[in-house]
Amino acid sequence: MKKDQLIIGIETSCDETAVAIVKNGRDIIANVVASQIESHKRFGGVVPEIASRHHVEQVTIVLEEAMRQAEISFQDIDAIAVTEGPGLVGALLIGVNAAKALAFANGIPLVGVHHIAGHIYANRLVTEMKFPLLALVVSGGHTELVYMKGHGDFQVIGETRDDAAGEAYDKVARVLSMPYPGGPHIDRLAHEGSPTIKLPRAWLEEDSYDFSFSGLKSAVINTVHNAEQRGEVIAPEDLAASFQESVVEVLVTKALKAAKQYDVKQVLLAGGVAANKGLRKALTESFADLPEIELVIPPLSLCTDNAAMIAAVGSVMFEKGKRSDLALNANPGLDIEG
């Protein structure tokens, strides 16, 4: 009988310290996340130095808890997968060095993986991936359409030219005096209002799958400032609804067009903004008319940064023969197509 494959995943790219153990690339045995949101909230965003210090404090504790939940020892582990990049360099270094220390001390193979590949592979923890497929990645730092012909084969066919969608959400939330992280607050408020305020959609060139949200963000800020100068009051729920409608319409329209053009079997939603209820609803409704394309939307627990997704992609890379040596370093600009 074939032995079950057990992979440890370690994720410290931003403000979550996470360790998980995944069996056979699909089954979560343990998934522990220590969030830093409360520490960064008063600053209105992630402070890199504070994030790194928290990772130093938490990584051993989180690792021990994951191993306790899984009821296994390091002798049972086949490989250690760790986020190599992209992300905050100081934060990445904590996870990479923890992974290297574990690998060296226990003689376990090491696999460095791409953070966004992890978000895409979070969907494999829900259902098996069917190729060719299209992943719509929407997070605080990334907005991309990624075409995949097979496991580990990533082709970016569209990406943001300026602000990522999640970044735009946080900046608009700040204008509306909402706490960090602003995305969930905008999403909640949007469902209480109506999209009555006219805001732009950046479609770019006709054949482009790229995104741009900087102009939309600026339009929201100008709308608020102009209203203040005129002594008018804009209902924040209507502004949130109008902003969200603009973002979601562009994301869904481009994903739908690309899915048809590339004749994919699956469309995967990935990234922190995948938790957005408005986006999830719009995608579900749009792809309901295309039964030949399976839409996969991960549960909320697998949308935000976690280590199970890192172990899931690490499992595939390990099976493909990828190994990292102890010279592995944090790479904040790591290319998913590299």
C-alpha positions, 0 to 999 in steps of 0.5 A: 500500500502506498504511503500517505504523503505528508507536507508541512506548509509554512506561510509568513509573507505578510501579517499571518503566521501560519503552519499546516499539514496536508495529506496527499495534496488534498486533505488538511490534517492541521491548519493553524493561523496566528493573525496580526490584524489587531496589532496593525489596525491602529496604524491603518495598514501592515507595518513590516517591522512589526509583522516580522517581530510577530512572526519571530514570536509566533512561528515556533508556537504555531508549528508546535500547535499544528504538529500537536493537532496532526498527532505526527512527528517530523519522521512522518513528514515527506517535505517542508513547503515554505512561501519563498515570495512574493511578500514583505521581505522581512516577514518572508525571511522568518518563514524561510529560515524556520523552514530551512532550520527544520529541514536541516535538523530533520533531514527533510526535503525543502520546497520553496513555493510562490505565494500566489500559486498557493492561493490558486491551489487552495482550490485543490483543497476543495475539489480536484483541478481540471485542466485547462483552467483559469484562475482569477486571483484577487488580493491586496497586492495582486489582481491577475488572470492566470491560465494553467494547462497543467499542474505547476504551469502558470501563464499570466494573461492579465494583471493589474497595471497599478493598484490591485483590487484589494489595495483599492478597497483598503484605500477607499475604506480609509477615505470613509474612515473605516478600520483596517482591513477595509475590504470586508467593511466596504463589502458589508456596507455595499450590501446596505446601499445602492450603486447610485453614484456614477463611477468609471470602469477601466476596460483598457484596450479591447483585447487586454485582460489587464486591470487598472483600479487607480483611476477608480480609487481617485474617482471615489476620493474626488467624489468625496472631496467635491461633496465636502466642498459643496457641503453635500452629504454622500451616503457611505453605503451608496458610495461603497455599493457604487465602488464595489459594482465597478470593481466586480463588473470589470473582474467578472467581465474579463474573467468570463471573456477569458474563460470562453476564449481559452476554452477552459474547464474550470475557473478558480477564484483565489486570493483574499478578496475572494472572500468578498460576497459581492464578487462571489455572488456575481461570479456565481450568477455569471457562470450559471449560464455556462454549465460546461465551465465549473466555477470553484470558489474556496471557503472563507477560511482558505481565501485569506493567507494560510499555510494549507494552500502552501502545502497543497502547491508544495505537494505538487512541486515535490511530486514534480521533483522540485527541491530547494537547497539551504541557500533558499532565500526570501524573494519579494519579487518572485515571478510565478511564471519563473 
